[in-house]
């Protein structure tokens, strides 16, 4: 990711005839190795807007992959969804490991507690 941002920044700076930073350093890589780490990351991605009180009128944030996520505790139906925009998990840890060890994610759960 950082390599892509560097290449883009170099080309943009050349195009604009300038030098210096184009993107803030916002990319942080952390390899998830345990079921708990994976579950915490999923809660963060799927429920972070609610933690910060950015609500859009329903429990499910429609601006995430949440409607297609199959690890929710609650069952619900969202009509009129386009084809799933994310790839299916390919590893045991992402597909099954996190919820078998730590349970599915509730729509009332918040990151960090």
C-alpha positions as CSV (number, residue, x, y, z in Angstrom):
1,X,0.0,0.0,0.0
2,X,2.8,2.4,0.9
3,X,4.6,1.6,-2.4
4,X,1.4,2.5,-4.3
5,X,1.0,5.8,-2.5
6,X,4.7,6.7,-3.1
7,X,4.4,6.0,-6.8
8,X,1.2,8.0,-7.0
9,X,2.7,10.9,-5.1
10,X,5.8,11.0,-7.3
11,X,3.7,11.2,-10.4
12,X,1.3,13.8,-9.0
13,X,4.2,15.9,-7.9
14,X,5.7,15.7,-11.4
15,X,2.4,16.6,-13.0
16,X,1.9,19.5,-10.6
17,X,5.5,20.7,-10.9
18,X,6.1,20.5,-7.1
19,X,7.8,18.5,-4.4
20,X,6.8,17.3,-1.0
21,X,4.2,15.1,0.7
22,X,0.9,14.4,-1.2
23,X,-0.7,11.9,1.2
24,X,-0.7,11.8,4.9
25,X,0.9,8.7,6.3
26,X,-2.4,6.9,7.2
27,X,-1.6,3.3,6.2
28,X,-0.7,1.0,9.1
29,X,0.0,-2.6,8.6
30,X,-0.6,-5.1,11.4
31,X,-0.8,-8.8,10.7
32,X,-3.7,-10.4,12.5
33,X,-2.6,-13.7,14.0
34,X,-5.2,-14.8,16.5
35,X,-9.0,-15.2,16.4
36,X,-9.4,-12.4,19.0
37,X,-7.4,-10.0,16.9
38,X,-9.5,-10.8,13.8
39,X,-12.7,-10.4,15.7
40,X,-11.6,-7.0,17.2
41,X,-10.6,-5.8,13.7
42,X,-14.0,-6.8,12.3
43,X,-15.9,-5.0,15.1
44,X,-13.8,-1.9,14.5
45,X,-14.5,-1.9,10.8
46,X,-18.2,-2.8,11.0
47,X,-19.1,-0.8,14.1
48,X,-16.7,2.2,14.3
49,X,-19.2,4.8,12.9
50,X,-21.6,3.9,15.7
51,X,-18.9,4.3,18.3
52,X,-18.4,7.8,17.1
53,X,-22.2,8.4,16.9
54,X,-22.3,8.7,13.1
55,X,-25.7,7.2,12.7
56,X,-27.7,6.9,9.5
57,X,-31.1,5.8,10.9
58,X,-30.6,2.1,11.4
59,X,-28.5,-0.3,13.4
60,X,-26.5,-1.5,10.3
61,X,-24.0,0.9,8.7
62,X,-24.9,0.7,5.0
63,X,-21.6,2.3,4.1
64,X,-19.6,-0.7,5.1
65,X,-19.6,-4.4,4.0
66,X,-21.9,-5.0,6.9
67,X,-25.0,-5.9,4.9
68,X,-23.1,-8.8,3.3
69,X,-21.3,-9.9,6.5
70,X,-22.4,-13.3,7.7
71,X,-21.0,-13.1,11.2
72,X,-23.7,-11.2,12.9
73,X,-25.5,-12.6,16.0
74,X,-28.8,-11.1,14.9
75,X,-30.6,-12.1,11.8
76,X,-32.0,-9.4,9.4
77,X,-32.8,-8.9,5.8
78,X,-31.7,-6.0,3.6
79,X,-33.5,-5.8,0.3
80,X,-32.2,-4.5,-3.0
81,X,-28.5,-5.2,-2.3
82,X,-26.2,-5.3,-5.3
83,X,-23.7,-8.1,-5.7
84,X,-21.3,-8.5,-2.8
85,X,-18.4,-6.0,-3.3
86,X,-15.9,-7.9,-1.1
87,X,-14.1,-11.2,-1.6
88,X,-15.0,-14.2,0.6
89,X,-12.5,-15.1,3.3
90,X,-10.0,-17.7,2.2
91,X,-8.4,-18.7,5.5
92,X,-9.7,-20.6,8.5
93,X,-8.9,-17.6,10.8
94,X,-11.1,-15.2,8.7
95,X,-13.8,-17.6,7.7
96,X,-14.4,-19.6,10.9
97,X,-11.8,-19.2,13.6
98,X,-12.7,-15.8,15.0
99,X,-16.4,-16.6,15.7
100,X,-15.8,-20.2,16.8
101,X,-13.5,-19.0,19.5
102,X,-15.1,-15.7,20.5
103,X,-18.7,-15.6,19.2
104,X,-20.4,-13.7,16.5
105,X,-20.7,-9.9,16.5
106,X,-23.8,-8.1,17.8
107,X,-25.3,-5.0,16.2
108,X,-25.1,-3.4,19.7
109,X,-21.3,-4.0,20.1
110,X,-18.9,-1.2,20.0
111,X,-15.1,-1.2,19.3
112,X,-13.0,-1.1,22.4
113,X,-15.7,-2.3,24.8
